[in-house]
Amino acid sequence: MGYCSFHLGDYKRAATIYESLRKREPALPDLPANLACCYFYLGMYPESQKMLEAAPDSKLKNRLLFHLALKMSNESKLTEYHQMLQDVVEDQLSLASIHYLRAHYQEAIDVYKKILLENREYFALNVYVALCYYKLDYYDVAQEVLQVYLQKYPDSAIAINLKACNHFRLYNGSAAENEMKQLVEKMSNSFSFSHDIIRHNTVVFKAGEGALQILPKLVDVIPEARLNLVIYYLKQDDVAEAFELIKDLEPAVPQEYILKGIVNAVMGQETNSRDNVKTAQQYFQLVGSSASECDTIPGRQCMASCFFLYRQFEEVLVYLNSIKTYFSNEDSFNFNYAQAQAAAGYFKEAEEAFLTIRNEKYKNDYIYISLLAHCYIMNKKSQLAWDLYLKMDTSPESFNFLQLIANDCYKVGEFWYAAKAFDMLERMDPSPENWEGKRGACCGTFQYIVAEKQPKELLADVIQLLKNTMNSQVEQIIRVMRKWGKDNRITC
């Protein structure tokens, strides 16, 4: 009964049976190791290790101690038990699984392929190999290897689930859902492990739909559930919940380092916490500079994020340019890419990147609007920047935006739009600074009219702007402008 419960994935029931049996017959030699296996699968690692002290030496005991060393982050013990492994199938499978859990997927594949060469009938190993290829982002290869197993066992819950995940990566969520449907129909509630994975993955395929109903219960059952719940909170802009969920997680694989880095980066930017930003930089750099990740797309994104937080935008562009072809239609990538281009002074490229963005959330963001306006002005398209201002509602942000237009236009010699912006600013805040800015911009526009770089008809508008100011200097400036207009037969 204990054996059957264990192999059905009902580890709690198996443990209860073994504990009861041990009270009656404590001398049974296999019981401590079997009970330790149950504790291990229940996540009770210290209890599992303590139980193994009562178990006689065996290959099973050594394998379990090997896995416990990994779970308890004991590197010296991990090396010790690794050296005790023998060239037998069970030991090699344990080695492969440790490679997998440490994200050494190619090493795991090598072990599985060697075993498969000598044992063609071990069809289940094709699922493990497919899972490794999936983790390496080789979804087509994963699908091909998985098909070998599915031809023999077409109703396998684990294999169908992996096939659905491949379809999710290769196509979209609805394609993955279609694959999963047949499994949901056959699913038995008694097969709890499969049931939990299917519910978890269905949430992912549906872009987070039902996340709060399903994922919290699975946080301590399926490792990815915690990560996907954090992602859900981030997408809902609930940064505090995301941070609370991940703050105590000790990252072990690249995805965990990356997600913890992202949460710390967002938290740091929202709360102006230098400590959070520094933590994010460290996590991104760890992943991006690691030998296993430096040439992967996530690895390069990490290095770009790290340099972004350090404000080293030329370096950011080196990494983003190397992966740009993979994200040409992705708004979040283009938003970061455009910001980096603008910060590095490549305004033409930045403008192009900003204009590819379709998501209204980004387009209504003040950072997007202000940087796009900055690019327009630097690219001598100040009218477009002014149009952006006219669409804005009155707010503190619109006041800041006017200041940006006024000062940027003045710097690059776009004096007419600088004059209009300073005129608006002066109406809201009649300070000496705004008058001086307006005076300089109006005189600059007049200079352009004289040099025939602006149409003569604009002179009347410039004079009208000046009339809006009550200042002793205004009459003198207007007098000079009108005299020139009269001499050049312009009505003003």
N, C-alpha and C positions, 0 to 999 in steps of 0.2 A: 504493500500500500504506500509506504514511504517512497519507494523507488518510482512508482507510477505517478504519484502526486508531484514529485520533483520534475519528472520529464514532461508533465503537463504544464509546468511553469507555476504550479501552486506551491511555492517554496515554504510559505507559512504553514500550510497543512502538513507538508513533509517534515518540517522541523518539529511540529507538535507530536507527530507519530514517533519520530526518532527519540525525542526527549522522554516520552512516555515509556518507550522500549528500554531506554538506557537506565531508567529507574528500576525496571524489573530485572534486566540482564546486563549489568554494567561491564561484564567481562567480554562482551561481543567485540572483537577486534576492529571491525570495519565502521562501527557506529560513530566514533569521534570524528573521523575524516568526513563521513557522509553528512553529519550534523554541521560540521564546519563549512561544507559546501553550501548547505541551505542558508546558514548565517551570511555567507559571502554574497549570495544572490539577493539577500534581503538588505544588503548594505550595512550589515552589522560586522564591520571589519575587525574591531578589537576583540569581539566575542569569538569570531571565527579563528583568529590567531590563538587566543587562549585555549579554545577547544582542541586545536591541533597539538598542543603540548601533551595531551593525553593519548594522541594517536601514534601507533608504531610507525617507524620509518617506512616510507613507500614512495613510489613514483608519483602517485596522486597527491600525497602530502607535499612533496617538493614542488609540484606544479602549482598547488594552491598557495603555498608560501611565496612563490614567484609572483603570482598575481596580487597577493596581499601587499608585497613590497612596493608594487607600482601604485596601488590604491592609497597606500599610506606614505607615498613619496620618500621611500627609503632607498636611495640610490646604491648604497654599499651592499645592502641585502639583495637588491635586484641583480647586481653583478654576481654576487655569491651564488644565488640559486640558478642564474643563467648558466654558470659554469658547470652546474650539476646536471643540466639537461643532457639527455642522450639522443642518439640518432634513431629514435623510434617515433612512430606517427603521432602518438598523443603528445609527446614532449615537443615535437616540431610544430604541431598545431598550436600549442600554448605559446611558443616563441612567436609564431606568426600573429597571434591575437595581440600579444604585447606590442609588436611592431605597429599593428593597426591602431591600437589605443594611444600610441605615442606619435601618431600621424606619420609614421615611416611606411607609407603605403607601398612603395616600390619594393622594399625589403620583404614585406608581407607577401606580395605577389610572387616574388622569387621562391619563397618557401612553399607556397601553395602549388605552384607550377611543378616544382620538383616532386612533391608528394603525388600530384595528379599523373605525372609521367609514369610512376611506378604502380599507381592504383587507379586505373581509368574508371573503375566502378564507383569511386567516391564522388558521385555527381554533385553532392551538396557543396563541395569545394568550389564549384563554378559560381555559386552564389557569393561566396566570400571574395573570390577574385573580382567578380562584377562589382561588389561593394567597394573594393579598393579602387577600381578604375573610376567608379562614380565619385569617390572622394578626391581623385586626381583631376576631376572635371572632364574625363574622357567618356562622355555619356553614350556615344555611339558604340564604342568598344564594350562598355559595360552591358549594353543592351544585347550585343551579339553573344557575349559569354553567357549571359543570363538565359538566353533562349535555349541553350543546350540543356539546362536543368528544367526549364518550363515544358519542353517537349516531353520529358519523362514524367514530370509532376506538375500538370497544368493548374492544379488547385492549391498550390503552395501559398500560404498567406504571406510569408516573408518575401518570396520571389515576386509575387504579384505586386506587393507593396513597393518593392525596389523598382519594378518595371514602371509603376505609376510615378515614382520619383524621377526616373529618367525622362519620362514624357513631360513632367513638369518643367524640367531643366531644358529639354530640347524644344518644347512647344509652348504650352501654357497650362494654367490651372484647370481649365475645363477638360483638356485632353487627359490630364492626370486623373481627374474625377471619373471620367468614363472608364478608365482602366480599373479604378478602385471599386466601381459599382458592383461588379460580379463578386468581389470579395465581401463587400458589406452584406450582400444577399445571402451568402453562404455562412457568414460569420456566426460563430456560437459564442454566447456570452461566457461560457465556462472557460474558453480559451482566452484568459484575461490579458496575457501579454500581447497577443495579436490585436485584441480588441482596443487596447490602449494606444498602440502605435497607429492603428487605422484612424481612430478618433483624432489623434494628434495631427497626423498628416492631412486629414481632411480639412482641418482648420487652416493649415498652411496653403493648401490648394485653393481654398476659397478666400485668399488674401486677408486672413484674420477674422473672418466671420465666425462668431460664436467663441472667440478666444477666451473671453472672461468666464464663460460657462464651463469650458473644458480644460484649458491649460493649467489653471492654478492647482487642480487636483492631481495633475501629472508631473508637477515640478520635481518631486522627489522620486518619480518612477522612471521617466524618460529624460535623460540629460538635456536633450534639445528643447524640451518643453520650457525650461527656465529661459533659455536664450530666445526662443520665439515669443515668449510672453514679454520679454524685455523689448524686442523689436516692435511688438504690438503697441506697447506703451509709448515708445519713441515716435511711432507714426501718429499716435493720438496727441502728441506734444505733452504727454504726462511724464516729464523728465524725472520728477521726484520719485514716482513709483518705479520707474526703470532703474534708477540709481539704488533705491532701497533693495530691489530684488537682486542686483548684481554686485553690490559693494563687498559682500563677504565671500563671493565666489573666487576661489584661487584658480586662475586660468591654467589650463594644461595643454590645450591645443590652439593652433592659430586663430580659429574662429572665436574662441573665448577671449583671447588677448585683444583681437580686433574689436569685438563688441564692447568689451570693458573700456577700451580706448575711446570708442565713439561716445559712450555714455558719459565718461569723464570730460571729454571735449565739450559736449553740449552743456553739461552741468557747469563747467568752468566758465563758458561764455555767457550762460544765463545769470550766474550769480557773481560774475567777476572774480572767481576763485582761481588764483594763480596756481595753487596746489593741484587742483583738478586738471588744469591745462597741462601742468608739468607731468602728472601721472599719465595723461593721454599721450603726450610726446614720447614718453619712455616705452609705453606699450606698442605704439606704432613703429618706433625705431627697432624694438626687439624683433618684431615680425618681419619688417621690411629688410632688415640686414641679416636675417638668419639664412643659412645655406640652403635650407629646404624651401624657403618662400621668396627669396630675393628675385627670382625670375618668373614668379607667378603674377597673375593680374592682381590678386588681393595684396601681394607683397609690395608691388609698385604703388598701388593705391595708398598703402600704409606709409611708404616713404614720402609720397606727395603730401599726405595729411600731416605728417611730422614736420616737414619743411613749411607747410602752410601755417602751422601754429607758431613756428619760429619766424614767420614772415620773410622767409627766403624764397621769393617767388620765382626767380630764375630757375632754382633747383626744382621747385614744384612743377614747372613746365617741362623740364627734362623728363620727369616720370609720367606726367599726364599725356604728353605727346607720344610716348612709347605705347600707350594703350588706347589712344583716342579712337582708333578704328572700331574698337569693340563697343564703344559707348556713344556713337555719333547721334543716336536718337534718344538718349537718356537725359532727361531734364536736370536731374541732380548733378550728374557729371558736368554737363554744359554750364551749370550755374557756378560750380567751383572753378571750372576751366576759365570762364569769362572773368571771374574775380581775379584769378591769378594773372591773366593777360593784362587786365587793367592796372593791377598793382605793379606789374613789371614795365608798364609804359607802352604796351602793344595795343593801342586803342582800336585800330581797325579790326584786328582779330577778335578783340574783346567784344566789340559791337556785334560782329557776325555771330559770335557764340551766344550772346544775350538774346538775339533775335530768333534763334532756333528754339528757344524755350517756349513750351505751350501751356504748361501747368499754371493755372490762374493764381495758385497760392504763391508761387515764386514771383509772378508778374505783379502782384499787389504788395509785395514785400518792399519796404522802403529802401533796403540795401540794393535790390534790383533796380528800382526806379532811379535812385540817386547815381548809381554807377553807370547805368545806361545813359543818363543825361550827361555825366562827366565825359563819357566816350563820344557822344554826339558833339559836344563842345570842342573837344580835342580834335575831332575829325572835321571841324568847321561846318557843323550842321546844327547851329544853335537854335534855329527855328523849331527843330524837332524836340529839343530839350524844353523850349518854351511851351510847346504844345503839351508836353507831359505835365508841366505845372498847371496849365489851364484845366486839365482833367481832374486835378486833385481837390479834395475837400479842404476847407479851412481847418488847420490844426497846427500844433507845434511843429509837426513834421513838414508841413507846407512852408512854414516860415524858414526852417532850416534849408529846405530845398531852394527857396528864393535866394538865400545867402550863397548857396553853392553855385547857382546860375550866375549871380552877380559877380562873384569873385573869380570863378573860372573863366567866364566870358571876358572879364577885364584883363586877366593874365594873358590870354591868347589874342587879344586885340579885337574881339567880337563886341565892339563898344556899344552898338545899338541895343543888343539884348541885355548887355550889362546895365545900360541906362534904364531900360524898362524895369529890370529887376530891382535896381537901387531905388527907382521911383516908388515901386510898390512897398519896398522895405521902409522907405522914409515915411510913407503914409501911416504905416503901422507903428513905427518907432522913429520920430523925427530927431534922431541923434546927429551930432556933428559928423560922425563916421559915415553914416548913410548919405548925408548931403555931400560930403567930399567925394565919395564914390560916384554918386550921381553926376556931380559937377565934372569930374574927370572923364566919365564915360560919355557925357554929352559933348564935351569939347573934343574928345577922340572921334566921335561920330561926325562932328562938324569938319574936323581935319580930313576925314575920309571923303566927305562930300566935296570939299575943296579940291582934293586930289583925284576926284572922279572915280573913287572906289565904291562909292555909295550913290544912289540916285539923288538928284538935287531936290526932288519933291519931298524927300525925308526931312528937309530942314524945318518945315512948318511943324512936324510932329515933335522934333527935338525942342523947338521953342515952347511948344505946348507943355511938354514935360517939365521944362524949367519953370514955367509959370505956376506949377503946382507947389513951388517952394517959396516960403516967405523968408527971404534972406537978402541982405543989402547987396550981395555980389550979383544977384540974378539980373538986375536991370542992365548992368554994365556988360555982362556976357551976351544978353539978348541984343543989346544995341550993336555990338560988333557983328553978330550973326546977321541981323537985319540989313546992316549997311552992305555986307558982302552980297546978301540976297538981292538987294536993290541994284547993285552994280552988275549983277549977273541976271537981272530980269526974272527973279523968282518971287512969286507971291508968298509972303510969309507974315 
